[in-house]
Amino acid sequence: MQATLYTWTTCPFCVRAKHVLESHNVEYTEHAMDGKNAELNEIKSQYNHYSVPIVLIDDKFIGGCDELEALARQGALSS
């Protein structure tokens, strides 16, 4: 399982999302979007998700921090 995150470095929900992944030993690639507003707006539009973090697991969009935490509660992040 591999996750991709689009984040802001100071966003508390982004920090929480990274903690969830780390606590479940899920490897992830983080794309810090600080100062990259045009690029972030394109990504937000692409996934129809207008806040950060934007979380993908195995290249599939799952949502943000709340959706990631729900997957963790369901046991979907355990290997």
Phi, psi and omega in degrees: 000133180226131180249154174233132181237136169251120191225170160248139187295332182260005182284121181296329178289327176293318178298317178297317180299317178296320179297318178301312181297315181296320181290342176254013178054039177264122177290144179214156172248127180255132174248098178287120188259013178304127178077006181243053188300317181296315179295318179296319179298323176296317181293318177301316180294318181302319183260002180053044181224115193253030173216168175250152003283158168252121188245129173239140174237125185049046177067012178252127179294128177245343179128222181244206184297317181299316180293322178296316178297323177297318176298320179296317179297327180281353181084010184285349180261356180277140180265000000 
